[in-house]
């Protein structure tokens, strides 16, 4: 934790407006429930308004014209983005001195830029290129011919298969495997024969990959994760898939082989798509949904198979009424049978 700021000073830095005491001293950031009088908190989700009204925080970061009484307010147009700046002010990133550990293994013809860090027991194989300020933490394996561009970090125990490319300013968390073999087999007479996986994985600039995420190489060509995309823990990107720019994939989501995902696509937790599909820009896939067909631009889909979200909600409402509807149908059938029986007697 670092520094102290007057609330008015924070407002100037964030381009916001103080409603309350601009002279109050802020020494840190905390949640609404845990914040004290010298800390700032934040309100982004309306469901936490009750907590905001009860908070002991010295100030709350929120949108303009929010109906909140009590603590001082620091009003900004994008509170969540402003929170990033506040956190960086009080908790600036620390970069340790660059060092190549004596317990690391460097292969032949490795190119190393300025201020590179390689941790103990990391293996950097032949022909690897590490750009300026790259960090390869302890226990990583960087295969033959890989390239990692400037300011990227591999957290402990990341594995890059040979030929993998990682762009600039990427953050690859522990347990990630890039470039493992795609799931490709030719089946003949009941036997499965492995198809050589000779393609490449390319992770573009400003990508973050969560712990234990995997991106597979394909038979030929590239598997691509587009610039600015953020993948949560335990995400699976299969062989030959293409992920566009600035996508968000939540935990345990997955894309099957050769599917093309556009830019700014969101996959919620445990959702996925079958192979050889096209998911257009701006698509949102709800949690636990499965995409089995192409999705046009800007759709919000849900369910198995995934359909328009509103259509899915209407279907779910009907499903809840099925026992009642079944009972009504049985009663209608009973009455119809009785009427038909009476008619037969009259005839």
N, C-alpha and C positions, 0 to 999 in steps of 0.2 A: 504494500500500500504506500502511496506516495502523495504528498502535498496536501494543501488545504486551499479552498477557494471560497470567496464570497459568492452568494447565490447570483448576484448581479453580474459578476465576472463570468460565471458559467453561462448565463443568458447571452452575454456578448459573444462568447466563443461559439455558441450553438445557434445564434441568430434567433433567439427566442425572446419571450417577454415574461417578466416576473409579476405575479399577482400576490402581494404580501410583502415580507421584509427582505428587500434585496441585499441588506447588509449582513444577514445571517451567515455564519461560517459553516461550510460543508466540508467534512473530513473523509467521507467515504460513501459507498453505495451499498444498499441492502434491500431485501425484499420488504414488501409492505408490512408483513407480520413481524419482522425482526429488526427493522430500522429504528434508530434512536434519533434524538433531537438534532444531532450534528451530522446526520446522513440524509442522502437523497434517495428516494425510491421512484418507482415508475408505474404507470397505469396504461396498459395497452388494451387488454381484454375487458369488455364491459362486465363480465361476470365477477370481476374483482373490485367493483365499485364499493361494495360493503366493507371490504378489507381496507380500502383506501380511506373511507370515512373514519375508520377506527385506528388508523396507523399513528404511531408516535414519531414518524419521520419529520425532519425539519422542513422538507419540501418534497413535492411529488412532480415528476416529469410526466406531462400529458398533453393531449391535443387542446387547442384553444376552445374556449366556451364550454368546457366540461363542467357539469353541475356537481362540483365537489366543494364542500365547505370544510374548514378546519385548517390543515397545514398550508403553508405557502405553496404556490403553484409556479412551475416553470413551464410555460406553454410553448410548444413547438409543433410544426405541421406533421412531422414524422417522429413520434416519440421513440419508437423502437430503434430507428437509425441513430437518433440522438443519444440513446442509451449506449450504443457502441462507442461513440466519442467520449462519453463520460467515463465509461469503464477503462478506456485506454488512457485517460488523464490520470486516474487514480491507480491504475495497475499497468504502467507502461511495460511493454515487452522487454525482456532482458536477453541479450545475446552473449553467450559466453565466448571467450577467446577461441579463435579458430585453432584447431589442433588435429593432426593425424596421429591417432593412437599407435604406439609401438606394438600393440597387440592386434592391430588390424592387418589384413592381408591385401596387398595391392598387386595385381597381375602385371603383365608386360604391356607397354605402350598405353598406359593410362594417362589421360590428359586431365590435369587438375588446375582449376582456376584459382583466383585469389580468395583468401579467407575461407577456405573449405575446411569442414570438420568431418572426420571419419572416426567413429567410436570404436571401442574395443570389440574384438571378435567379429567385426564386419568384414565381409569378403567383397572386394571390388575386382572383378575378373578382367581378363585381357581386353584391351581396346575400348574400355569405358571412357566416356567423357563427362566430367563433372564441372559444371559452370561455376562462376563466381558465387561465393557465399552459400554454396550448397552444403547441407548437413545430412550425413548418413549416420544414423544413430547405431548404438550397439546391436550386434547380432544380425544386421541386415545382410542380404545377399543380392549383389548387383551383377547380373550375368554378363557374359561376353558381348561386347558391342553395344551396350546400353548407353543412352544419353540422358542426362539430367541437367536441365537448364538453370539459369541463375535464380538464386533465392528460394529454391525448393528444398523441402525437408522430408526425409524419410524417418519416421519414428521407429523405435526398436522393433526388430524382427520382421521387417518388410522384405518381400521376395520379388525381385524383378527377373523374369526369365530373359534369356538372351535376346538382344535386339529391341527391347522395349524402350519407348521414348516418353519422357516426362518433361512437360514444358516449364515455363517460368512461374515462380511464386506458388507452386503447388504444395499442398500439405497432405502427406500420405500417412495414415495412422497405422498403428501396430497391427500386424497380422494380415495386412493386405497382400494379395498375390496378383501380380500383373503379368499376363502373358502365358499363363498355364494353358495346357492343351484344351481345345474345344472338344465337346462331346460328339465326335464324328466317327461313325462306324458304318461299314458296308455289310449288310446281312445277306448271307447266302446259305441256303440249305440248313437254316437254323443256327449257323455260326456267325459271330460278329467279328469283323475284321477291321482293325484300327486304320483310319484314314490319316496319313501324315498331316500334322498341323504345322504349316510352314509360314503362316501369316505373321503379322506384327500387331502389337498393342501400342496405340498412341494416345497419351493423355495430354490435352492441350493446356494452355496457360490458365492460371488462377483456379484450378480445380482442387477440391478437397474430397478425399475418399476416406470414409469412416472405417473403424476397426473391422478386420476380417471380411472386408469386401473383396470380391474377385472379378477380374476382367480377363476373359479368355481370348487367346489368339484363334484364328480360324485356319482353314486349309490353305487359303490364299488371301491376299489383300490385307486390309487393316480392320481392327476393331478400334473404334474411336470414341473417346469421351470428350465432348466439346468444351471450349473455353468457358470458364466461369461456372460450370456445373458443380453441384454439391451433392454427393452421395453419402447417405447415412451408413451406419454399421450394418454388416451382413446383407449387403446388396449384391446381386449376381447379374453381371453383364455377359451374355454368352457370345460365342464365336461369331465374328463378322457383323455384329450389331454396330449401329452408328447412333450416338447420342448427341443431340444438338447443343447449342450454347445455352448457358444459364438455366439448366434444368435442375429440379429438386426431386430427389428420390429418397423417400423415407425408409426406415429399417425393414429388412426382409422383403423388399420389393425386388422384382427381377424382370429381365428382358431376354427372351429366347433368341436363338440364332438368326442373323441376317435381318432382323427388324430394324427399321429406320425410324428414329424418334426425332421430332423437330426441336425447335428452340423453345425455351420457357415452358417446358412440359413438367407437370407435377404428378408424381406417383406417390400416393399415400401408403401407409404401412401395410405390408403383406399383399400388395397388389402386384399384378404382373401382366405380361403380354406374351402371346404365342409367337412363333417364328414367322419370318418372311412377311411381316405386316408393315404398314405405314401409319404412324401416329403423328398428326400434323401439329404445327406450332400452337402453343397456348392451351393444349389439352390438359384437363385435370382428371385424374383417375382416382376415384374414392377408395378408401381402405378396403382391403380384402376383396377387391374386384378383379375380374379376369377379362382381358381384352382378347377376343378371338377374331376380330375383323378390323379392317382399316378404319381409322377415326379421322373425320374431317377437322378442319381448323377450328380451334377455340371451343371445343365441346367439353362438357362436364359430364362424365359417365360414371355409372356405378352398377354393381351387381355381377352375377355370373350367369350368362355372359353379360358383359358390360353394355348398358344401354343408356339413353339420355337420363340424367339424374332425376328429373321430375317424373318421368315415366316410371322409373324404378321406385320412387317414393309412393306413387299411386298403387303400384303392384304390391308393395309391402303393406299398405293400408288394407288392401283386399285380403291378403294372406291372413292378417290378424282376425278378419271376420269369417274365415272359412268354416270354423265349427258352427257358428251361428247360422251361416248361409246353408250349410249342410242340413242342419236341423229343420230350417224352413222348407227346403226342398223335399225332405222326407215327409213333412206334414202336408205339403201340396200334393205329393204323390199319393198319400193315403186318401186325401179328399177326392182326388181324381179317380182313384180305383173305386171308391165308394159310389161316386156318381155313375161311373160306367156300369158297375154292378146293378145299380137301381134301374138304369136304362134297359139293361138286358132283361130284368124281371118284367118291366112294363111291356116290352116287346113280346 
